[in-house]
Amino acid sequence: MKLSECITAAKAGRYSALEALIKHNQDYLYNLVVRFLGNPLDAEDAVQEILIKMITRLSSFRGESSFRTWLYRITVNHVLNMKRSKHEEVFTSFEDHKLFIENLPDNSLNGLLAYSEEKQQRMAEETKIQCQMGMLLCLERENRIIFILGAVMGIDSLTGSAVMDITPETFRKRLSRSRKRLSNYMNGNCSLINTNGVCSCRKKTDILIQKGYVNPENRMFYTTHLEKVMEHVKNYSQYADDMLEKRVDDSFREHPWLSLPASIVPLKDIIQSMEVSWDKSKLL
C-alpha cells in the first residue's frame, strides 16, 4: 500500500493502516527523542505520548508537507514543551560536562580484565555513547534538536525549517553554531576526535561501572545490533563547515540505530482506551 493510501485508510479508521504508519515511523521518532532526552526510558514514554497525539490529530494532516515532516513537527513541539529531565539538570553546559569527566579518575584497566576483550569493547562503546549523549544535553534545547535533526538524522534545511517553523537560513545558521560548539569542545577534550585529547572512553569505563553509570549486563545504548544511524538517514554532513565538524557529525551517526522496545503499551490497548473512530472490532 502506498503511503498516501495508507494515510487515507488510517483516517477512515482502518487499524491495519494506522499500525503500518506507526511501525514505519516509530523508530525514527525514538532515535530522535532518545538523543534529545538522553535516556531511553524517558524517550519511550515520550514517544508513546507522541504517537497518541499522532492518532488524535491524523485527521488534520492535509498533505501540505510530507507525513514524516508533519510528524516530526508534532514530536519537536512535544519534547520542547516537556519538563526538563533530571539528565538535563546534570549537564546544563559544556563546563558541567567537562567538570564531571575531570572528576572521574582514569582508573587502570584492571577492573576490565575480568571481562573478555569483546565485552570490554562493548562497555567502552557504551561509555562513549553515554558521554556523547551528555554532550548533546549541554546545548540549549532548540539548538540541540536542530543539531539532532540536521547533523544526526540527516534532515535538510528546507525540511528542518518546516519542522522548526523558522527560515532555512536560520536553520542552517543555528545548526552551524551548534556544530561549532560541539566540535570545539570535543576537539579540546575528546580523544575520539583529537588523538591528543585528555579523555579516553576506555580509561573511564571502569570507574563508570563502579559508580553504576555503565552496567555490563544491561547497557542502555550499545547493542550487538550492527546497524548504525548513518545506515537509516541521508548524509548531509557534506554541509559541515570543515573536516573537524564532519568527523564530529560522523561520530554521532556511528551510534547504534535503536528500535523502540516492544515492552511499551501495545497500540491496540491505547486505541481501545481512546474515544476515537477506529474500527475497534479489528483490534482483536
Backbone as CSV, one residue per row, in Angstrom:
resi,resn,N_x,N_y,N_z,CA_x,CA_y,CA_z,C_x,C_y,C_z
1,MET,0.842,-1.197,0.000,0.000,0.000,0.000,0.879,1.249,0.000
2,LYS,0.600,2.198,-0.893,1.352,3.444,-0.939,1.086,4.267,0.318
3,LEU,2.022,5.167,0.627,1.886,5.972,1.837,0.596,6.774,1.823
4,SER,0.277,7.406,0.696,-0.940,8.220,0.616,-2.181,7.370,0.850
5,GLU,-2.174,6.144,0.317,-3.311,5.240,0.517,-3.385,4.795,1.974
6,CYS,-2.221,4.593,2.559,-2.158,4.170,3.960,-2.720,5.258,4.878
7,ILE,-2.358,6.507,4.590,-2.857,7.630,5.390,-4.366,7.752,5.251
8,THR,-4.863,7.651,4.012,-6.307,7.744,3.771,-7.049,6.639,4.508
9,ALA,-6.517,5.417,4.440,-7.159,4.291,5.116,-7.126,4.463,6.629
10,ALA,-6.016,4.972,7.154,-5.914,5.197,8.597,-6.909,6.256,9.046
11,LYS,-7.052,7.313,8.250,-8.036,8.349,8.577,-9.449,7.779,8.601
12,ALA,-9.690,6.785,7.735,-11.014,6.176,7.654,-11.259,5.181,8.782
13,GLY,-10.249,4.962,9.615,-10.429,4.107,10.775,-9.929,2.696,10.621
14,ARG,-9.131,2.424,9.563,-8.613,1.073,9.389,-7.383,0.890,10.267
15,TYR,-7.494,-0.002,11.224,-6.420,-0.194,12.199,-5.126,-0.659,11.547
16,SER,-5.212,-1.570,10.592,-4.002,-2.107,9.968,-3.198,-1.007,9.289
17,ALA,-3.880,-0.023,8.708,-3.187,1.095,8.061,-2.524,1.989,9.104
18,LEU,-3.230,2.231,10.194,-2.660,3.034,11.277,-1.432,2.343,11.861
19,GLU,-1.539,1.047,12.054,-0.418,0.280,12.590,0.786,0.354,11.652
20,ALA,0.539,0.285,10.349,1.625,0.370,9.372,2.298,1.734,9.422
21,LEU,1.499,2.796,9.559,2.058,4.150,9.665,2.974,4.265,10.872
22,ILE,2.517,3.734,11.979,3.293,3.838,13.215,4.569,3.009,13.123
23,LYS,4.469,1.791,12.629,5.657,0.943,12.523,6.700,1.551,11.591
24,HIS,6.241,2.256,10.572,7.160,2.863,9.607,7.898,4.055,10.203
25,ASN,7.312,4.679,11.219,7.872,5.935,11.737,8.384,5.868,13.171
26,GLN,7.966,4.874,13.950,8.230,4.916,15.390,9.720,4.894,15.733
27,ASP,10.529,4.154,14.985,11.954,4.103,15.313,12.656,5.414,14.986
28,TYR,12.184,6.115,13.947,12.743,7.436,13.647,12.445,8.398,14.795
29,LEU,11.220,8.330,15.305,10.860,9.192,16.436,11.698,8.838,17.659
30,TYR,11.845,7.551,17.919,12.584,7.109,19.104,14.043,7.541,19.037
31,ASN,14.674,7.383,17.876,16.079,7.772,17.743,16.267,9.277,17.855
32,LEU,15.274,10.037,17.449,15.324,11.490,17.630,15.148,11.856,19.101
33,VAL,14.119,11.304,19.723,13.761,11.693,21.085,14.792,11.214,22.104
34,VAL,15.336,10.011,21.928,16.297,9.499,22.912,17.558,10.355,22.928
35,ARG,17.914,10.922,21.790,19.092,11.801,21.751,18.778,13.171,22.340
36,PHE,17.549,13.573,22.255,17.159,14.852,22.854,17.096,14.743,24.375
37,LEU,16.547,13.644,24.889,16.351,13.485,26.331,17.526,12.804,27.020
38,GLY,18.298,12.012,26.277,19.476,11.373,26.851,19.202,10.142,27.682
39,ASN,17.958,9.650,27.667,17.616,8.493,28.490,16.550,7.658,27.785
40,PRO,16.792,6.367,27.573,15.837,5.534,26.840,14.459,5.433,27.488
41,LEU,14.398,5.308,28.814,13.097,5.162,29.469,12.254,6.415,29.295
42,ASP,12.868,7.583,29.468,12.144,8.835,29.245,11.686,8.929,27.793
43,ALA,12.537,8.471,26.880,12.207,8.542,25.454,11.048,7.615,25.108
44,GLU,11.005,6.434,25.716,9.905,5.503,25.458,8.572,6.130,25.847
45,ASP,8.529,6.738,27.027,7.292,7.385,27.482,6.900,8.522,26.548
46,ALA,7.890,9.320,26.157,7.608,10.469,25.296,7.096,10.026,23.930
47,VAL,7.699,8.994,23.360,7.269,8.524,22.038,5.849,7.981,22.101
48,GLN,5.516,7.298,23.171,4.146,6.807,23.304,3.159,7.972,23.340
49,GLU,3.501,9.027,24.061,2.640,10.215,24.103,2.546,10.871,22.726
50,ILE,3.657,10.888,22.000,3.674,11.483,20.660,2.809,10.670,19.704
51,LEU,2.863,9.353,19.802,2.045,8.507,18.934,0.560,8.710,19.209
52,ILE,0.213,8.923,20.466,-1.184,9.220,20.788,-1.604,10.534,20.142
53,LYS,-0.725,11.527,20.188,-1.021,12.799,19.520,-1.172,12.603,18.016
54,MET,-0.335,11.753,17.442,-0.441,11.482,16.011,-1.805,10.883,15.677
55,ILE,-2.241,9.932,16.493,-3.522,9.273,16.256,-4.669,10.275,16.327
56,THR,-4.658,11.097,17.366,-5.773,12.020,17.577,-5.769,13.193,16.602
57,ARG,-4.612,13.484,15.993,-4.524,14.622,15.077,-4.432,14.216,13.612
58,LEU,-4.520,12.931,13.358,-4.321,12.452,11.992,-5.296,13.090,11.009
59,SER,-6.499,13.343,11.455,-7.497,13.942,10.557,-7.095,15.335,10.095
60,SER,-6.175,15.986,10.825,-5.751,17.342,10.453,-4.631,17.341,9.416
61,PHE,-4.075,16.164,9.097,-2.999,16.109,8.101,-3.578,16.333,6.715
62,ARG,-3.093,17.362,6.037,-3.629,17.752,4.730,-2.660,17.465,3.586
63,GLY,-1.508,16.934,3.888,-0.553,16.636,2.833,0.201,17.841,2.321
64,GLU,0.190,18.947,3.077,0.918,20.145,2.653,2.427,19.977,2.831
65,SER,2.825,19.012,3.622,4.226,18.612,3.774,4.244,17.096,3.752
66,SER,5.429,16.500,3.797,5.471,15.039,3.889,4.914,14.611,5.246
67,PHE,4.460,13.371,5.318,3.888,12.885,6.569,4.920,12.912,7.684
68,ARG,6.159,12.519,7.353,7.179,12.493,8.406,7.512,13.900,8.881
69,THR,7.529,14.878,7.969,7.756,16.266,8.391,6.669,16.696,9.358
70,TRP,5.432,16.377,9.034,4.288,16.690,9.909,4.469,16.010,11.268
71,LEU,4.899,14.750,11.245,5.073,14.002,12.489,6.262,14.521,13.289
72,TYR,7.335,14.894,12.614,8.479,15.498,13.304,8.076,16.809,13.978
73,ARG,7.197,17.572,13.325,6.765,18.838,13.919,6.022,18.573,15.228
74,ILE,5.150,17.577,15.229,4.453,17.187,16.461,5.469,16.759,17.521
75,THR,6.448,15.978,17.098,7.469,15.464,18.020,8.285,16.585,18.634
76,VAL,8.759,17.493,17.793,9.592,18.597,18.281,8.810,19.480,19.241
77,ASN,7.584,19.818,18.890,6.765,20.641,19.788,6.545,19.940,21.123
78,HIS,6.374,18.625,21.065,6.141,17.873,22.302,7.369,17.910,23.204
79,VAL,8.534,17.580,22.661,9.721,17.482,23.519,10.196,18.856,23.995
80,LEU,10.012,19.885,23.169,10.435,21.220,23.601,9.576,21.739,24.747
81,ASN,8.361,21.222,24.865,7.459,21.669,25.928,7.455,20.741,27.142
82,MET,8.267,19.692,27.092,8.357,18.791,28.241,9.101,19.457,29.392
83,LYS,8.767,19.043,30.591,9.525,19.481,31.758,10.953,18.975,31.630
84,ARG,11.914,19.796,32.056,13.315,19.389,31.974,13.543,18.117,32.794
85,SER,14.252,17.174,32.194,14.513,15.898,32.856,15.679,16.027,33.831
86,LYS,15.830,15.027,34.682,16.944,15.048,35.643,18.280,14.985,34.915
87,HIS,18.308,14.348,33.752,19.551,14.285,32.986,19.918,15.657,32.435
88,GLU,18.912,16.433,32.037,19.177,17.783,31.555,19.699,18.680,32.668
89,GLU,19.299,18.411,33.882,19.754,19.224,35.005,21.205,18.919,35.371
90,VAL,21.679,17.731,35.014,23.075,17.370,35.307,24.025,18.130,34.397
91,PHE,23.693,18.177,33.102,24.570,18.828,32.129,23.872,20.053,31.538
92,THR,24.067,21.192,32.165,23.457,22.426,31.665,24.419,23.220,30.793
93,SER,25.681,22.797,30.756,26.685,23.497,29.948,27.849,22.547,29.682
94,PHE,28.695,22.911,28.727,29.884,22.103,28.460,30.856,22.152,29.637
95,GLU,30.816,23.230,30.410,31.648,23.313,31.611,31.227,22.238,32.612
96,ASP,29.902,22.029,32.750,29.405,20.966,33.632,29.910,19.602,33.171
97,HIS,29.834,19.384,31.880,30.253,18.095,31.325,31.744,17.864,31.560
98,LYS,32.535,18.889,31.306,33.981,18.768,31.483,34.327,18.505,32.941
99,LEU,33.656,19.196,33.858,33.917,19.000,35.284,33.558,17.582,35.708
100,PHE,32.434,17.081,35.202,32.016,15.712,35.516,33.083,14.716,35.067
101,ILE,33.586,14.896,33.848,34.603,13.990,33.308,35.909,14.096,34.098
102,GLU,36.313,15.328,34.408,37.574,15.527,35.133,37.538,14.918,36.523
103,ASN,36.346,14.840,37.114,36.218,14.271,38.457,36.183,12.740,38.453
104,LEU,36.215,12.146,37.259,36.293,10.689,37.152,37.750,10.301,36.938
105,PRO,38.367,9.632,37.896,39.782,9.265,37.714,39.963,8.278,36.574
106,ASP,41.095,8.394,35.898,41.449,7.429,34.858,41.930,6.157,35.532
107,ASN,40.999,5.282,35.849,41.374,4.037,36.522,42.241,3.175,35.616
108,SER,43.015,2.318,36.238,43.728,1.313,35.451,42.686,0.395,34.829
109,LEU,43.089,-0.371,33.887,42.161,-1.267,33.203,41.978,-2.586,33.942
110,ASN,42.517,-2.674,35.168,42.475,-3.949,35.882,41.054,-4.465,36.066
111,GLY,40.122,-3.551,36.343,38.747,-3.976,36.554,38.108,-4.554,35.314
112,LEU,38.568,-4.121,34.153,38.002,-4.614,32.902,38.568,-5.961,32.493
113,LEU,39.714,-6.310,33.065,40.389,-7.528,32.630,39.611,-8.784,32.996
114,ALA,38.620,-8.636,33.884,37.790,-9.788,34.242,36.837,-10.160,33.109
115,TYR,36.702,-9.267,32.133,35.794,-9.493,31.019,36.579,-9.837,29.758
116,SER,35.903,-10.481,28.824,36.536,-10.794,27.546,36.846,-9.499,26.799
117,GLU,37.750,-9.574,25.848,38.109,-8.396,25.056,36.891,-7.839,24.326
118,GLU,36.037,-8.732,23.834,34.829,-8.294,23.131,33.913,-7.515,24.064
119,LYS,33.746,-8.017,25.296,32.871,-7.333,26.246,33.486,-6.020,26.707
120,GLN,34.797,-5.972,26.851,35.460,-4.712,27.185,35.168,-3.656,26.126
121,GLN,35.234,-4.066,24.872,34.984,-3.135,23.777,33.546,-2.639,23.797
122,ARG,32.607,-3.543,24.082,31.195,-3.148,24.135,30.956,-2.142,25.258
123,MET,31.588,-2.369,26.399,31.405,-1.448,27.525,32.042,-0.094,27.239
124,ALA,33.183,-0.096,26.556,33.809,1.171,26.169,32.928,1.925,25.177
125,GLU,32.258,1.185,24.293,31.323,1.814,23.354,30.141,2.421,24.103
126,GLU,29.659,1.710,25.119,28.562,2.247,25.935,28.998,3.533,26.621
127,THR,30.223,3.545,27.149,30.764,4.758,27.762,30.791,5.905,26.763
128,LYS,31.263,5.624,25.559,31.341,6.648,24.519,29.970,7.231,24.213
129,ILE,28.987,6.360,24.027,27.655,6.834,23.642,27.027,7.637,24.772
130,GLN,27.129,7.137,26.016,26.575,7.890,27.140,27.236,9.256,27.258
131,CYS,28.548,9.306,27.053,29.272,10.574,27.148,28.802,11.548,26.073
132,GLN,28.649,11.059,24.849,28.214,11.934,23.767,26.758,12.358,23.933
133,MET,25.925,11.482,24.487,24.553,11.885,24.804,24.575,13.035,25.806
134,GLY,25.488,12.957,26.766,25.629,14.041,27.731,26.068,15.333,27.075
135,MET,26.943,15.241,26.076,27.369,16.440,25.347,26.185,17.125,24.674
136,LEU,25.295,16.334,24.084,24.126,16.921,23.427,23.283,17.717,24.417
137,LEU,23.186,17.219,25.652,22.378,17.906,26.659,22.956,19.264,27.032
138,CYS,24.226,19.495,26.696,24.860,20.783,27.002,24.387,21.894,26.069
139,LEU,23.798,21.516,24.952,23.245,22.510,24.032,21.868,22.945,24.517
140,GLU,21.535,24.227,24.317,20.195,24.689,24.631,19.185,23.858,23.837
141,ARG,17.979,23.722,24.359,17.022,22.770,23.804,16.801,22.926,22.295
142,GLU,16.514,24.143,21.834,16.223,24.318,20.410,17.456,24.048,19.564
143,ASN,18.625,24.478,20.008,19.852,24.194,19.262,20.180,22.703,19.283
144,ARG,19.840,22.052,20.375,20.066,20.605,20.467,19.216,19.855,19.453
145,ILE,17.931,20.206,19.394,17.054,19.489,18.467,17.430,19.794,17.029
146,ILE,17.903,21.008,16.758,18.344,21.348,15.403,19.581,20.539,15.030
147,PHE,20.520,20.381,15.958,21.705,19.564,15.671,21.306,18.115,15.411
148,ILE,20.421,17.583,16.226,19.997,16.192,16.047,19.291,16.019,14.707
149,LEU,18.405,16.952,14.379,17.687,16.875,13.105,18.645,16.953,11.924
150,GLY,19.518,17.954,11.932,20.352,18.221,10.771,21.593,17.364,10.673
151,ALA,22.345,17.257,11.769,23.640,16.571,11.724,23.522,15.070,11.940
152,VAL,22.553,14.646,12.757,22.441,13.222,13.084,21.396,12.526,12.213
153,MET,20.190,13.095,12.138,19.097,12.453,11.417,19.079,12.789,9.931
154,GLY,19.983,13.654,9.486,20.124,13.909,8.058,18.995,14.683,7.422
155,ILE,18.368,15.587,8.166,17.263,16.384,7.631,17.819,17.666,7.024
156,ASP,17.434,17.969,5.786,17.952,19.159,5.111,17.317,20.418,5.685
157,SER,17.874,21.562,5.329,17.449,22.829,5.937,16.021,23.203,5.552
158,LEU,15.570,22.793,4.369,14.198,23.112,3.965,13.204,22.358,4.838
159,THR,13.455,21.063,5.020,12.588,20.267,5.893,12.742,20.707,7.342
160,GLY,13.981,20.930,7.764,14.230,21.353,9.138,13.557,22.664,9.470
161,SER,13.542,23.579,8.509,12.892,24.871,8.753,11.388,24.699,8.912
162,ALA,10.807,23.756,8.145,9.372,23.495,8.269,9.050,22.868,9.622
163,VAL,9.916,21.986,10.084,9.713,21.340,11.382,9.821,22.356,12.511
164,MET,10.813,23.238,12.427,11.095,24.190,13.499,10.327,25.501,13.355
165,ASP,9.658,25.690,12.221,8.931,26.930,11.941,9.866,28.140,11.945
166,ILE,10.988,27.993,11.233,11.948,29.074,11.042,12.357,29.057,9.575
167,THR,13.143,30.018,9.136,13.585,30.029,7.747,14.711,29.015,7.548
168,PRO,14.890,28.523,6.314,16.019,27.617,6.055,17.359,28.240,6.429
169,GLU,17.518,29.538,6.178,18.771,30.212,6.518,19.009,30.193,8.022
170,THR,17.958,30.455,8.788,18.087,30.424,10.247,18.416,29.019,10.727
171,PHE,17.783,28.012,10.121,18.079,26.626,10.485,19.550,26.326,10.244
172,ARG,20.069,26.719,9.083,21.474,26.446,8.759,22.420,27.174,9.707
173,LYS,22.100,28.426,10.040,22.963,29.197,10.938,23.005,28.572,12.330
174,ARG,21.849,28.169,12.827,21.809,27.598,14.173,22.450,26.213,14.198
175,LEU,22.299,25.460,13.118,22.981,24.172,13.016,24.490,24.377,12.995
176,SER,24.943,25.374,12.255,26.378,25.667,12.179,26.932,26.049,13.547
177,ARG,26.196,26.875,14.292,26.657,27.276,15.627,26.741,26.072,16.565
178,SER,25.738,25.202,16.492,25.741,24.018,17.356,26.893,23.092,16.999
179,ARG,27.129,22.921,15.706,28.264,22.108,15.260,29.578,22.661,15.804
180,LYS,29.745,23.970,15.704,30.994,24.589,16.153,31.198,24.393,17.648
181,ARG,30.143,24.552,18.423,30.275,24.401,19.868,30.655,22.968,20.234
182,LEU,29.986,21.999,19.624,30.322,20.604,19.899,31.725,20.261,19.406
183,SER,32.061,20.744,18.219,33.379,20.450,17.643,34.498,21.040,18.488
184,ASN,34.320,22.277,18.926,35.346,22.915,19.759,35.534,22.159,21.069
185,TYR,34.414,21.737,21.655,34.508,21.017,22.930,35.185,19.663,22.740
186,MET,34.748,18.913,21.742,35.310,17.580,21.538,36.770,17.658,21.099
187,ASN,37.108,18.624,20.277,38.488,18.755,19.816,39.430,19.111,20.968
188,GLY,38.901,19.807,21.962,39.729,20.199,23.095,39.828,19.153,24.181
189,ASN,38.954,18.134,24.134,38.912,17.187,25.247,38.865,15.714,24.860
190,CYS,38.287,15.410,23.726,37.912,14.028,23.415,38.907,13.360,22.471
191,SER,39.438,12.220,22.888,40.422,11.509,22.067,39.788,10.836,20.853
192,LEU,38.457,10.762,20.808,37.798,10.246,19.606,38.043,11.159,18.415
193,ILE,38.118,12.460,18.686,38.261,13.465,17.636,39.698,13.957,17.539
194,ASN,40.341,14.100,18.676,41.717,14.590,18.730,42.549,13.570,19.503
195,THR,43.499,12.950,18.838,44.289,11.896,19.493,45.053,12.409,20.707
196,ASN,45.203,13.720,20.797,45.857,14.316,21.967,44.855,14.693,23.058
197,GLY,43.590,14.376,22.832,42.567,14.698,23.821,42.824,14.001,25.143
198,VAL,42.479,14.670,26.225,42.817,14.149,27.556,41.892,13.025,28.003
199,CYS,40.725,12.904,27.379,39.732,11.934,27.851,39.666,10.724,26.927
200,SER,39.728,9.542,27.526,39.649,8.284,26.787,38.478,7.464,27.310
201,CYS,37.603,7.029,26.414,36.433,6.237,26.820,36.853,4.992,27.595
202,ARG,37.851,4.319,27.088,38.269,3.056,27.702,38.794,3.270,29.120
203,LYS,39.519,4.365,29.336,40.089,4.615,30.660,39.038,5.058,31.673
204,LYS,37.901,5.553,31.188,36.838,5.994,32.097,35.828,4.883,32.381
205,THR,35.877,3.810,31.617,34.828,2.794,31.711,34.797,2.105,33.064
206,ASP,35.953,1.752,33.606,35.997,1.015,34.872,35.344,1.813,35.997
207,ILE,35.681,3.094,36.119,35.107,3.905,37.193,33.613,4.129,36.975
208,LEU,33.184,4.205,35.711,31.758,4.373,35.430,30.977,3.114,35.775
209,ILE,31.606,1.961,35.627,30.974,0.715,36.069,30.843,0.716,37.589
210,GLN,31.912,1.115,38.281,31.894,1.151,39.746,30.816,2.094,40.274
211,LYS,30.614,3.207,39.584,29.633,4.198,40.032,28.219,3.887,39.549
212,GLY,28.070,2.842,38.744,26.745,2.418,38.309,26.223,3.087,37.056
213,TYR,27.039,3.895,36.400,26.588,4.544,35.168,26.576,3.571,33.992
214,VAL,27.529,2.660,33.982,27.605,1.639,32.935,27.360,0.281,33.574
215,ASN,26.369,-0.424,33.061,26.031,-1.751,33.575,26.475,-2.794,32.548
216,PRO,27.468,-3.614,32.884,27.972,-4.594,31.914,26.910,-5.556,31.404
217,GLU,25.868,-5.782,32.211,24.839,-6.757,31.837,23.601,-6.111,31.239
218,ASN,23.501,-4.811,31.300,22.287,-4.147,30.809,22.645,-2.766,30.271
219,ARG,23.239,-2.738,29.108,23.673,-1.472,28.518,22.470,-0.698,27.997
220,MET,22.469,0.612,28.205,21.344,1.443,27.784,21.308,1.667,26.282
221,PHE,22.485,1.870,25.684,22.529,2.307,24.295,23.219,1.330,23.359
222,TYR,24.354,0.787,23.771,25.118,-0.044,22.841,24.541,-1.445,22.804
223,THR,24.194,-1.895,21.616,23.657,-3.236,21.438,24.541,-3.994,20.458
224,THR,24.310,-5.285,20.369,25.071,-6.096,19.413,24.503,-5.949,18.008
225,HIS,23.375,-5.245,17.900,22.789,-4.985,16.586,23.741,-4.078,15.813
226,LEU,24.080,-4.458,14.600,25.162,-3.791,13.893,24.733,-2.565,13.100
227,GLU,23.444,-2.335,12.941,23.014,-1.191,12.146,23.322,0.109,12.876
228,LYS,23.781,1.091,12.119,24.122,2.391,12.675,23.141,3.439,12.168
229,VAL,23.125,4.578,12.845,22.240,5.668,12.439,22.469,6.021,10.976
230,MET,23.730,6.100,10.562,24.056,6.542,9.209,23.494,5.619,8.131
231,GLU,23.096,4.405,8.506,22.519,3.478,7.534,21.033,3.736,7.309
232,HIS,20.430,4.578,8.131,18.987,4.804,8.051,18.616,6.219,7.616
233,VAL,19.574,7.109,7.555,19.264,8.508,7.259,20.155,9.011,6.131
234,LYS,19.736,10.115,5.540,20.539,10.746,4.492,21.756,11.418,5.116
235,ASN,22.778,11.609,4.295,24.020,12.207,4.789,24.140,13.639,4.300
236,TYR,23.944,14.575,5.217,24.123,15.980,4.884,25.361,16.552,5.563
237,SER,26.267,15.658,6.005,27.477,16.133,6.669,28.393,16.901,5.722
238,GLN,28.155,16.737,4.397,28.989,17.489,3.464,28.777,18.988,3.619
239,TYR,27.694,19.379,4.285,27.439,20.799,4.502,28.118,21.325,5.761
240,ALA,28.803,20.450,6.481,29.589,20.915,7.626,30.682,21.856,7.128
241,ASP,31.053,22.813,7.973,31.986,23.860,7.542,33.400,23.349,7.317
242,ASP,33.803,22.286,8.004,35.163,21.773,7.833,35.204,20.293,8.204
243,MET,36.366,19.691,8.021,36.507,18.257,8.263,36.347,17.903,9.735
244,LEU,36.733,18.809,10.626,36.550,18.550,12.055,35.070,18.377,12.362
245,GLU,34.248,19.294,11.861,32.814,19.206,12.115,32.219,17.954,11.479
246,LYS,32.711,17.577,10.321,32.215,16.361,9.681,32.558,15.142,10.530
247,ARG,33.767,15.108,11.100,34.143,13.978,11.958,33.244,13.916,13.191
248,VAL,32.907,15.083,13.734,32.007,15.111,14.893,30.632,14.589,14.493
249,ASP,30.095,15.075,13.364,28.815,14.556,12.867,28.865,13.034,12.763
250,ASP,29.913,12.541,12.112,30.023,11.098,11.878,30.132,10.319,13.181
251,SER,30.768,10.904,14.191,30.901,10.195,15.469,29.538,9.956,16.109
252,PHE,28.592,10.867,15.895,27.230,10.670,16.398,26.441,9.726,15.491
253,ARG,26.689,9.798,14.199,25.959,8.969,13.247,26.436,7.517,13.265
254,GLU,27.573,7.266,13.913,28.057,5.895,14.079,27.418,5.195,15.276
255,HIS,26.612,5.909,16.040,25.907,5.283,17.157,24.919,4.243,16.632
256,PRO,24.556,3.261,17.450,23.582,2.253,17.015,22.223,2.872,16.699
257,TRP,21.573,2.304,15.700,20.188,2.666,15.393,19.305,1.879,16.348
258,LEU,18.569,2.569,17.203,17.806,1.925,18.266,16.372,1.650,17.827
259,SER,15.835,0.540,18.282,14.444,0.191,17.996,13.599,0.438,19.235
260,LEU,12.415,0.975,19.023,11.506,1.209,20.145,11.167,-0.137,20.778
261,PRO,11.408,-0.309,22.078,11.168,-1.605,22.719,9.723,-2.056,22.591
262,ALA,9.552,-3.351,22.472,8.205,-3.914,22.354,7.472,-3.896,23.686
263,SER,8.175,-3.512,24.749,7.594,-3.556,26.091,6.633,-2.410,26.373
264,ILE,6.621,-1.379,25.490,5.694,-0.288,25.743,4.267,-0.774,25.510
265,VAL,3.298,-0.013,26.002,1.896,-0.424,25.893,1.534,-0.632,24.428
266,PRO,0.979,-1.807,24.061,0.633,-2.057,22.663,-0.338,-1.019,22.120
267,LEU,-0.187,-0.718,20.842,-1.025,0.288,20.204,-2.505,-0.033,20.346
268,LYS,-2.858,-1.306,20.183,-4.282,-1.651,20.237,-4.866,-1.351,21.610
269,ASP,-4.052,-1.495,22.672,-4.535,-1.184,24.019,-4.746,0.313,24.185
270,ILE,-3.877,1.103,23.547,-4.031,2.558,23.595,-5.324,2.964,22.904
271,ILE,-5.548,2.427,21.710,-6.733,2.801,20.936,-8.007,2.361,21.642
272,GLN,-7.969,1.197,22.273,-9.145,0.719,22.997,-9.583,1.711,24.065
273,SER,-8.619,2.435,24.630,-8.921,3.347,25.731,-9.256,4.753,25.257
274,MET,-9.215,4.971,23.933,-9.413,6.314,23.399,-10.779,6.455,22.753
275,GLU,-11.311,7.653,22.838,-12.579,7.961,22.189,-12.303,8.436,20.766
276,VAL,-11.924,7.490,19.900,-11.658,7.814,18.502,-12.429,6.849,17.621
277,SER,-12.444,7.126,16.327,-13.357,6.431,15.430,-12.762,5.199,14.766
278,TRP,-11.758,4.575,15.385,-11.171,3.392,14.758,-12.125,2.212,14.874
279,ASP,-12.050,1.325,13.925,-12.862,0.114,13.951,-12.255,-0.834,14.980
280,LYS,-12.740,-0.733,16.201,-12.118,-1.477,17.294,-12.360,-2.980,17.188
281,SER,-13.301,-3.399,16.348,-13.516,-4.827,16.159,-12.330,-5.483,15.475
282,LYS,-11.475,-4.662,14.819,-10.319,-5.196,14.101,-9.061,-5.212,14.965
283,LEU,-9.184,-4.824,16.211,-8.023,-4.797,17.087,-7.755,-6.153,17.719
284,LEU,-8.691,-7.052,17.623,-8.575,-8.331,18.329,-7.772,-9.334,17.514
